[in-house]
Amino acid sequence: MVKTRGIINAVIGIWFVIAPWMLGFSYDAGATSASIVFGSLQVIMSFWGVTKPGWNSWQNWISLITGLWFILFPFIYSLTDGVLWSSVVLGLMTVLLSLWSLNSKARLKLKAVS
């Protein structure tokens, strides 16, 4: 299941890489650059984080931070409603999936101890 969450987060990251052209905000160089950089970072960390679930996985923490960034992103760059909803919803999904991945190994350890 951790692998599925990582793949979903990576697909969301790919969306953010292509979003400036798909949602029509490529005219804003700052927003476009931020979307590409953070989207690429999310793709890399999501795939890398699949191999290391749990609270000590810095890759999943980075993915969590990129999700938080995408929640704030449309407000920072004053983007339109379509971009706002897409970014907030997908950012929340990233945060939730990352938290779930972070918590995965911790539950396994608790079951093994009890």
C-alpha angles and dihedrals in degrees: 000000000000089000092054092051091050092050092049090051090049091052089050088051090052088052090055090051092056097031097094090066097034095049097034105244098115088112088074105077094193095050092044093050093046092049093050095045097045093040091052091046090052092050093051096044094045093055092042092046092058089076094051116041121173141068094295092058105111089185091064090046090055089049089051090052092050088053090053089048092054091052089057097034100089092048093051093051097035093235126176127273095262091055091042095056095041092050097044096046095045091042090054091048089052092050093049094046091047092050089049090051091047090053096046100085093040090061091049091054092049092052091049092051096048 
